[in-house]
Structures are given as structure tokens and as C-alpha cells.
């Protein structure tokens, strides 16, 4: 047995953890730029609590609250400039995956003035500033990964930058910040986390350690997706979602993702589907493809979800996800297939999909007229 595992992030999990462990922030410096979205971090209390914690530790704070859903390069370049102007010592990302990923890119650009192409090619010389991550959704697991996913218009897709120093130095996970999330956001992000665990488990880079984390995440999410009441989700359930998402993030930090993400990105970029929803729509058909080469692994996923077969998995996803009324034209389908086949993470699949396989996933997911 051989494997390696690296998760350098110091994780603080639990109610009011920002307040309890604020002293940990002081070691990172005297000036912090908070990177967040427009309003959600204000509404859920995370921004106020982090700002108070930083101020209490004698740290100067500025806020960059311009991060949109699926952040683009123009946004993170503005954030990098803001960090340089204030002389930031570290970056705090607060929000869902978009602000957390943006914060990592800002941490790079705060100390590297490079072109967009060089940023995405990881051609920078200075190590990024330390990042503190405060997730307010349970989906991306970005608080424990070395990835930042960005929308890149010149490539017409979402792309990632990655590096050991992009692991957040600290992560504060408090389920209270998720209490008022709408059902659609809750379920879409939960399915995003599920796709991470599934793709990390059925993966050429999977190890005994990542398998443990993945199956536990899948087990938790399978139960929750079946039992959550959209109108009354408890704090304990929010914490379980956050925990399962964190586990899934730890998995893909080691394995990266696979075909579900590779095909999900075009659905988000060209059709505007939320990332988790895009992954969920194609998950059952993707599992059917994976079962051709990894039937035992797929069956373990089905079992961990508390299901008996793949049709039942599809029924669970269909029941909880918002409906998607989308039919790609033949031209669109061809473009999606081409974009998907360019994805580097397809190399992680036990069987690398060919163009016919991607077409079949689209067809089986009722997304194409073929």
C-alpha cells in the first residue's frame, strides 16, 4: 500500500468558532483584505463576526465585496490591485465557493503582477499571501483545497489554478452561517459536494485514505438528500452538510475531479446552470458510464447513498433538484463535447471518455435531442 496525503489547513469547526479562535489570526499579519460577495455575508452575520475578530486582534481590515457567482478574471484582478494598494498581509475569503476561490486568486495577484494567461498557467514567481477561508455554503469544499476555479472568457469555460500555497492557512466552519440559505442553494451545493466525493472515489488517484473520506461524505449526503425538509432545516443538519462538504473537499484536494465536472462546466458557462445543479443533472448518466470500467466502485457509491441501483440514485436527484428544461441543439452538443474532451481532469477517470461517451451522457440526461 502506497499513498500520500496533504491537508495543511488548520480547521476550526463549530458554532462561534471565529470568536473562539480569533487569536489564530494575529500570526498572519497586521492588514487583512476580506474578499466576499455583495450581500450574503452581511445577512448571515459572517462578515460582521470576522470583521470584529480581526479588529479585536489589532488587524486593519478592508473589504472587497465585488465577487459575483462564477467569478471572472476581471474581478480577481481588481481584488489583487486592492490588496496591493492596502499592503495586505493576508486575504480572508467569506462566502460560497465563488468568494473563496476568488480570495485565493487575489492572494496570488496581490504579490504578482502577471497577465491573465500567465495567471492561469501558474507562471508567477512570488508565493501567494496566506488565505483564511470562511465558507457560508456547503458545496465546494474550497476551504480545504489548493484550487481556485475561475471563469475564463477567452477559453469559454471555467478553469482552475492550483498550488500547494493555495491551501487556506485557516478555515472557520460555522453552521450558523448557513441557516437562512434558500432550498435551491442548499441542495445545489450539497449535490456539488456529492459530485466531489463520487468523482474522488471513482478516480485513478484514489487512495485508501481518500476512500474513507469519500464514502463517509457520500453516506452523510445520501441520507440528508432523502430526509431534509426544505422548509425546516435544523442547525445540526446544516452542520452535517458543512462537514460532508469539507470531507469531499479533502478528497478532491488529493484526487481532483473527473467527467462530471468536465461536462458540468460548459453547462454552467454557456447555459448559466448553477454549478451543483449542472453536476447533478448529469450525475446518474455519468455513473452509468463509469460503471462500464469500475462497476464495483459505482456499486459502493450506490450503497453508500442508501440506494439499491442507479435508477434509484437518479430518482433521489430528480426529486430534490430544481427542474432543468434544457435541450441542446446539435451544434451546441458538439461544442459541449469538444470543450469537455479538452479537460485535464478526464485523465483521472478509470476509463477516459471518448466523444461518443459524452454524447451519450448528454442524451441519457435528457439534455440533447440526439
Phi, psi and omega in degrees: 000128177222136172194164171231154183214132182221118173219086186281358183288131173276120187255129172243119186237131175137168183296135178059031181294331177299316180291319184291326187241028182297336181297337179294338182287331187298330183290346185272346178142189185249352180225128182232135171258122176271126178251123185206181178271194188288318188210339188298322181290336174288318184290323184271359175089352184293321181294315180297319182291320178290319178299317178296320181294316179296316180298319179299329180272008177077026183257128177289136186236135166231156186238129173247104189246043185252011185283124178267171173295136184056068189299140178265173183293324180302321181295311184290333175291323175296320178295320178297319178297318179298320180294320178295317182298323181271352182069042184300141174268332177203166184242138175246119175261128180232124177142201176282197183300328182296306177296325180293316178293319177299319180300321179294317178295320177298322179298327176288311186286343177296335185233008178219118175263092186233163178288165177300318180297319179289326176300309184290336178271004181059040177260072174228154188258330183266138179294141180297157174296156174299147180240137170250131184245132177232092182286138177239011166226165181244086184204302190281330186068017184299340180293346181230025179238161177263025185246148167230118182262124185232150175276124185241103187294324182289345174257354181054046178192181171263138181228163182240151162247150185214154178175150182307321184281358176271352168301129175302144177289319180227147173224132179244115183245112183232114182298340179300330183289349182259356192300326185255017178294135175299157181301317183300317179293319180301310185285322178298317180288325176298320179289328173299313177300318179300318180297326177298312181294318180296311182291329177287332180280319179263079196205139179297338183260007180296147178230168176305326181289312180293329177299318178301312181295317183296312183294324176294318177297314180298319180299313180297312183292324177299316178294315184293319180297334179275333191246346182298137172263112184306334183266355184202081179260122186283165176298320178299318178293322176298320179295321178295319176299316181295319178295315180296321178295319178298315178301316180296322176297320178297327178294305185288343173298335180261324190254338194063187187255195184214222190292327182298313178292321181300320179274332180294326182300314177299325178296325177284313185293312187271332186245357175074014178290134174307145189305311181296321178296317178302316179294319182294323181298325184257004188293312182299312180296325177294320177295324176298320176295313181299329182295341178296326184246340182227058185299323181294320179294316179298319180295325177294324176297313180303314181296316180297329177286353182080024181248168180256337181200173182293323175304323178292323175301315178299321179295319179298314181294317180297324182292322187266333185278149173299147180294146178240113178255086187220128175230115180283142171287168178300322179293317179296316180300318179298320179293319179297318179298316180298314180297318182297317183292345177276350186289131181293330185288353175296337178295343180278347183286136176307324172235118180290126182289144171264176182300323180296328179290319179294318176302317183293323177297316177298316181295312182294338178270006180060037180253348183225155185269005187299000000 
